[in-house]
Amino acid sequence: MAANGAVDVETKRKIASALCKYFSVSPLGDVGNSDVKSLYSNILKSSGKFTPLNGQDEVMKWIGFAESFPQDSKACCQALSGLNDDLLVKAVLLGNGLRPSEADVIVFSAIHSFVMGLPQSETEKFVHVFRWMDYIQSLTPAGPFELVFLVPELTWFLSLFFQHRVDFGELFEKIPLAKDAFVPQVRDTPSVGKLEADPNAKKTGQNTKKAEKVEADLSASKIEPENSKKKVQAKKESNEDKKKPATTEVVEKDKELSVSLLNIQVGLIRKAWKHPSADSLLVEEIDVGEAKVRQVVSGLAKYYSPEQLTNRRVVLIANVKPGKLRDVMSEGLVLCASSEDHTAVEPLLPPEGAKIGERVSFSGIEGKPEDVLNPKKKQLEKITPNLFTDDKGVATFKGIPFMTSGGPCTSSISKGTIK
């Protein structure tokens, strides 16, 4: 970067080359003294997609960010901090996330060299920036296959990924980023650590109980020899009767803990107002792609006004049993992230690319949701303890992201509970 935030020639060349690749036009010659705005305008004209610059306010905003990106290390970190906040609740700077926008390409090119020089310890300060840059640098020809294996439901627009992929591998050195291995868990398994720590603990406890039982039976046989055989037989039959339903109960418990029982959908709040008889409640009309909007009562009045919720995207459990809350019918449950002390509560936010009404999926977990959850089985109460946001604010079930066609559902509240 040049002094005073002016873009140096090498950075302008990289921005121009990346934009040429993005718009599939021939590379420019010498960038000369042209500013980034002029380069973008010329490349846009060459692509045949020219539109007046005053109609692209958002793109101009990010061009301004790229042109003013500072040279001083401390000022650069401050600028990255602001960018990190912008990327907190969205996958890309502009667009639906299926491909980076021209704004993403320009900013990525402008800050790449500085980010490459950051030590690994700095990644924790700018997690959303690094996640965004890794997403852009990973949009190579292999990317679509990886996404389809991760989320099989995305197969239908595989061709769209191939059409829109952009490979900047020749222009920019890949930014190394340490990633935790992701292994989806379909069902609970015993902890290896616990088994290794005391592999005979359970067996020892069982043997102790059996020994006590035998001793008790022997004592009883001395006192009542005539009835001992009958008593032993009765106990044996009783134990066999108890064992039969136990297996069924375990299977039923595992089934109830599966998130696939929930019908979780992307919704849009069309209208919201205060509950007529409860100050802590709000009433919303939520569109989930059905012929009729759903009326839902939520305890959000302490945290949001009706105006703040209107036209907001939310994540809704659509198969809870309808019922009245303070005499007002509610036909769903808006899922919200909450901080540990419950001072901050926020509805989960689906990405812009998600379709209204589409069902949220979980990689590796299949199953048909219940038509209506049974309150007597307490299914919801057994599932929600496994819902939380991770350290990046991504909503998860047992660590598996809430996934939509536009990406994961998120919250600005990290490491929070979801209910």
C-alpha positions in Angstrom: 0.0 0.0 0.0 1.2 3.5 -0.7 1.2 6.2 1.9 -1.8 8.1 3.1 -4.1 5.2 2.0 -3.4 5.6 -1.7 -3.5 2.3 -3.6 0.0 1.5 -5.0 0.5 0.4 -8.6 1.0 -3.3 -7.7 -2.2 -3.5 -5.7 -4.1 -1.7 -8.5 -2.7 -4.2 -11.0 -4.0 -7.1 -8.9 -7.4 -5.5 -8.5 -7.6 -5.0 -12.3 -6.5 -8.5 -13.0 -8.9 -10.0 -10.5 -11.8 -8.0 -12.0 -10.9 -9.0 -15.5 -11.1 -12.7 -14.4 -14.3 -12.0 -12.6 -16.0 -10.4 -15.7 -14.2 -12.8 -18.1 -12.6 -10.0 -20.1 -9.1 -9.7 -21.6 -6.4 -8.4 -19.1 -5.7 -4.7 -19.1 -2.4 -3.3 -20.1 -0.6 -0.7 -17.9 -2.9 0.6 -15.2 -1.0 3.8 -15.1 -2.4 6.5 -12.9 -6.0 5.3 -13.1 -7.8 5.0 -9.8 -9.7 1.9 -8.8 -13.0 3.6 -9.7 -11.9 4.2 -13.3 -10.4 0.7 -13.6 -13.7 -0.8 -12.5 -15.7 1.4 -14.9 -13.5 0.5 -17.9 -13.6 -3.3 -17.1 -17.3 -3.1 -16.6 -17.7 -1.4 -20.0 -15.5 -4.1 -21.7 -17.7 -6.8 -20.2 -20.9 -5.4 -21.7 -22.5 -5.1 -18.3 -22.0 -1.4 -17.9 -24.4 0.5 -15.7 -24.1 4.1 -14.5 -21.8 4.3 -11.5 -24.3 6.4 -9.5 -26.5 3.3 -9.6 -24.0 1.2 -7.7 -23.7 3.0 -4.4 -22.8 -0.1 -2.5 -20.0 -1.1 -4.9 -18.7 2.5 -4.7 -18.7 2.3 -0.9 -16.4 -0.7 -1.0 -14.2 0.8 -3.8 -13.8 3.8 -1.4 -12.8 1.3 1.4 -10.2 -0.3 -0.9 -8.7 3.0 -2.1 -8.4 4.4 1.5 -7.0 1.2 3.0 -4.1 2.6 5.1 -0.5 1.7 5.2 0.2 2.0 8.9 -0.1 -1.4 10.6 -2.3 -0.1 13.5 -4.6 1.8 11.1 -4.8 -1.3 8.9 -5.9 -3.4 11.9 -8.6 -0.8 12.8 -9.9 -1.0 9.2 -9.9 -4.8 9.3 -11.8 -4.6 12.6 -14.6 -2.6 10.9 -14.7 -5.1 8.0 -14.9 -7.9 10.5 -18.0 -6.3 12.1 -19.6 -5.9 8.6 -19.1 -9.6 7.9 -20.5 -10.7 11.2 -23.9 -11.7 9.9 -23.3 -12.2 6.2 -21.3 -14.5 4.0 -20.1 -11.9 1.4 -20.1 -8.1 1.2 -22.7 -7.9 -1.5 -25.0 -10.5 -3.2 -26.5 -13.8 -2.2 -23.2 -15.6 -1.4 -23.3 -18.0 -4.4 -20.3 -16.2 -5.8 -18.3 -13.1 -4.6 -19.6 -9.8 -5.9 -17.3 -7.3 -7.7 -17.1 -5.5 -4.3 -15.8 -8.6 -2.7 -13.2 -9.1 -5.4 -11.9 -5.5 -5.1 -11.7 -5.5 -1.3 -10.1 -9.0 -1.3 -7.4 -7.8 -3.7 -6.8 -4.6 -1.8 -6.2 -6.2 1.6 -4.7 -9.5 0.6 -1.0 -8.6 0.9 -1.6 -7.1 4.4 -3.6 -10.1 5.6 -0.9 -12.5 4.3 1.6 -10.8 6.6 -0.5 -11.1 9.8 0.8 -13.7 12.3 -1.4 -16.7 13.0 -2.4 -15.3 16.4 -4.2 -12.3 14.7 -6.7 -14.7 13.1 -8.6 -14.8 16.3 -9.2 -11.0 16.2 -10.6 -11.1 12.6 -12.3 -14.5 12.4 -15.0 -13.3 10.1 -12.6 -11.6 7.7 -10.5 -14.8 7.5 -13.6 -16.9 7.0 -14.7 -14.6 4.2 -11.3 -14.5 2.5 -11.0 -18.3 2.8 -14.4 -18.6 1.1 -13.3 -16.5 -1.8 -9.9 -18.1 -2.3 -11.6 -21.6 -2.1 -14.0 -20.9 -5.1 -11.9 -23.1 -7.4 -13.3 -25.8 -9.7 -13.2 -28.3 -6.8 -15.4 -26.2 -4.6 -18.9 -27.2 -5.9 -18.2 -30.9 -5.4 -17.1 -30.3 -1.8 -20.3 -28.3 -1.1 -22.5 -31.0 -2.6 -20.9 -33.7 -0.5 -21.4 -31.5 2.6 -25.0 -30.6 1.8 -26.6 -33.1 -0.6 -29.7 -31.0 -0.9 -27.7 -28.5 -3.0 -27.2 -30.8 -5.9 -30.0 -29.2 -7.9 -28.0 -26.0 -8.4 -24.6 -27.7 -9.0 -24.6 -26.3 -12.5 -25.1 -22.8 -11.1 -21.8 -23.1 -9.1 -19.9 -24.2 -12.2 -21.3 -21.3 -14.1 -20.3 -18.7 -11.5 -17.1 -20.1 -10.0 -14.0 -17.8 -10.1 -10.5 -19.1 -9.6 -8.0 -16.4 -8.4 -5.4 -19.0 -7.6 -2.9 -17.7 -10.2 -3.1 -14.1 -8.9 -2.9 -14.5 -5.1 -1.0 -16.7 -2.8 -3.4 -18.8 -0.7 -3.8 -17.6 2.8 -3.1 -20.4 5.2 -5.8 -20.9 7.8 -5.9 -23.6 10.5 -9.3 -25.3 10.5 -10.7 -27.7 13.0 -11.6 -31.1 11.5 -15.4 -31.4 11.2 -16.8 -34.8 11.9 -20.7 -34.9 11.8 -22.2 -36.8 14.7 -25.4 -38.6 14.0 -25.9 -40.2 17.3 -24.4 -40.1 20.8 -21.4 -42.4 21.3 -19.6 -43.3 24.6 -16.6 -41.1 25.2 -13.3 -42.9 24.4 -11.5 -41.0 27.1 -14.0 -42.1 29.8 -13.8 -45.7 28.7 -10.0 -45.7 28.8 -9.9 -44.0 32.2 -11.9 -46.7 33.9 -12.9 -49.5 31.5 -14.0 -51.9 34.3 -16.0 -49.4 36.4 -19.4 -50.3 35.1 -18.6 -54.0 35.2 -17.3 -53.8 38.8 -20.5 -52.0 39.8 -22.7 -54.7 38.2 -20.7 -57.5 39.8 -21.0 -55.9 43.2 -24.8 -55.7 42.8 -25.0 -59.3 41.7 -22.9 -60.4 44.7 -25.2 -58.6 47.1 -28.3 -60.1 45.4 -26.9 -63.6 45.6 -26.0 -63.1 49.3 -29.6 -61.9 50.0 -31.1 -64.9 48.1 -28.9 -67.3 50.2 -30.0 -65.7 53.4 -33.6 -65.9 52.4 -33.2 -69.6 51.4 -32.0 -70.4 54.9 -35.1 -68.8 56.5 -37.6 -70.1 54.0 -36.2 -73.1 52.2 -39.6 -74.2 50.9 -40.3 -71.0 49.0 -36.8 -70.2 47.8 -37.2 -71.7 44.3 -40.5 -69.9 43.8 -39.0 -66.6 44.8 -36.0 -67.0 42.6 -38.2 -67.9 39.6 -40.5 -64.9 40.4 -37.6 -62.5 40.5 -36.2 -63.9 37.2 -39.5 -63.4 35.4 -39.9 -59.9 36.9 -36.4 -59.0 35.6 -37.2 -60.3 32.2 -40.4 -58.3 32.1 -38.5 -55.1 33.0 -35.8 -55.7 30.3 -38.3 -55.8 27.4 -39.6 -52.3 27.6 -36.1 -50.9 28.4 -34.9 -51.5 24.8 -37.9 -49.7 23.5 -37.4 -46.8 25.8 -33.8 -46.3 24.7 -34.8 -46.4 21.0 -37.6 -43.9 21.6 -35.2 -41.6 23.6 -32.7 -41.6 20.7 -35.4 -40.8 18.3 -36.7 -37.9 20.4 -33.2 -36.4 20.6 -32.9 -36.2 16.8 -33.3 -32.7 15.4 -34.9 -34.2 12.3 -38.1 -34.3 14.3 -38.3 -30.5 14.1 -39.7 -28.8 11.0 -37.3 -25.8 11.0 -38.1 -23.3 8.2 -36.9 -19.9 6.9 -39.5 -17.3 7.5 -40.0 -13.5 7.0 -41.8 -11.3 9.5 -44.4 -9.4 7.4 -45.9 -7.5 10.4 -45.4 -7.2 14.1 -47.3 -5.6 17.0 -47.5 -5.6 20.8 -49.5 -8.3 22.5 -52.8 -6.7 23.7 -52.5 -8.1 27.3 -48.8 -8.9 27.9 -46.1 -6.3 27.9 -43.3 -8.9 27.5 -44.8 -10.4 24.3 -45.0 -9.5 20.7 -47.2 -10.9 18.0 -45.8 -11.5 14.5 -47.3 -12.5 11.1 -44.6 -14.7 9.5 -44.4 -15.8 5.9 -43.1 -19.4 5.5 -44.1 -19.8 1.9 -47.6 -21.1 2.6 -50.9 -19.7 1.3 -51.5 -18.0 4.6 -49.1 -16.3 7.0 -48.6 -17.8 10.4 -49.4 -15.9 13.6 -46.7 -16.4 16.2 -46.4 -15.0 19.8 -42.8 -14.3 20.9 -41.3 -13.0 24.2 -39.2 -10.4 22.4 -40.8 -7.2 23.6 -37.9 -6.5 26.0 -35.4 -6.7 23.2 -37.0 -5.4 20.0 -39.7 -3.1 18.9 -42.3 -4.2 16.4 -40.7 -1.9 13.8 -37.3 -3.6 14.3 -38.8 -7.0 13.6 -40.8 -6.1 10.5 -39.3 -7.5 7.3 -36.7 -9.4 9.3 -35.8 -12.9 8.3 -36.1 -15.5 11.1 -35.8 -19.2 11.7 -39.1 -20.8 12.8 -40.1 -24.2 14.2 -43.3 -24.7 12.2 -44.5 -28.0 13.7 -45.0 -27.0 17.4 -48.6 -27.6 18.5 -50.6 -24.4 18.0 -52.0 -22.9 21.2 -53.0 -19.6 22.8 -50.5 -17.5 24.8 -52.5 -15.0 26.9 -55.6 -15.5 24.7 -53.7 -15.0 21.4 -53.2 -17.9 19.0 -49.5 -18.9 18.2 -48.6 -21.2 15.4 -44.9 -21.5 15.6 -41.7 -20.8 17.6 -39.1 -18.2 16.6 -35.7 -19.6 17.4 -33.4 -17.1 19.2 -29.8 -17.1 20.5 -29.3 -15.9 24.0 -26.2 -14.8 25.9 -25.2 -16.7 29.1 -26.8 -14.1 31.4 -29.8 -13.6 29.0 -29.2 -9.9 28.8 -29.0 -10.2 25.0 -31.5 -12.2 22.9 -31.6 -12.2 19.1 -33.6 -14.2 16.5 -31.4 -16.4 14.4 -30.7 -14.9 11.0 -30.9 -16.9 7.8 -28.6 -15.8 5.0 -29.9 -13.5 2.2 -29.7 -16.3 -0.3 -32.0 -18.6 1.6 -35.5 -19.0 0.2 -38.6 -18.2 2.3 -40.2 -21.4 3.4 -37.2 -23.7 2.8 -36.4 -26.3 5.4 -33.2 -26.0 7.4 -31.0 -29.1 7.1 -28.2 -30.7 9.1 -25.4 -32.5 7.4 -25.4 -36.3 8.0 -28.9 -36.2 9.7 -31.8 -37.4 7.8 -35.4 -38.0 8.8 -38.9 -36.8 8.3 -40.2 -34.2 10.9 -43.2 -34.9 13.0 -46.4 -33.4 11.6 -47.0 -31.9 15.1 -44.7 -32.3 18.1 -46.3 -34.0 21.0 -46.0 -31.8 24.2 -46.4 -34.9 26.4 -43.2 -36.5 25.1 -41.3 -33.3 25.7 -39.5 -33.7 22.4 -38.6 -30.0 22.1 -37.3 -29.8 25.6 -34.9 -32.7 24.9 -33.6 -31.3 21.7 -33.1 -27.6 22.6 -30.2 -28.3 25.1 -28.2 -29.4 22.0 -28.8 -26.1 20.1 -26.2 -23.4 20.5 -24.1 -20.9 18.5 -20.4 -21.6 18.1 -17.5 -19.2 18.6 -18.2 -17.6 15.2 -22.0 -17.2 15.8 -23.1 -20.1 13.5 -26.2 -21.8 14.8 -25.6 -25.5 15.4 -27.2 -28.8 16.6 -24.4 -30.8 18.5 -21.9 -28.8 16.4 -23.6 -29.3 13.0 -24.6 -26.0 11.4 -28.1 -24.9 10.6 -27.7 -25.0 6.8 -29.8 -23.4 4.0 -29.3 -23.1 0.2 -27.7 -19.7 0.9 -25.4 -20.8 3.7 -25.6 -21.3 7.5 -27.9 -19.5 9.9 -26.1 -17.1 12.2 -26.3 -14.8 15.2 -24.2 -11.9 16.5 -24.2 -13.8 19.8 -21.4 -16.3 19.9 -21.4 -19.3 22.2 -25.0 -18.7 23.1 -27.9 -21.0 23.8 -30.7 -21.4 21.3 -34.4 -21.7 22.2 
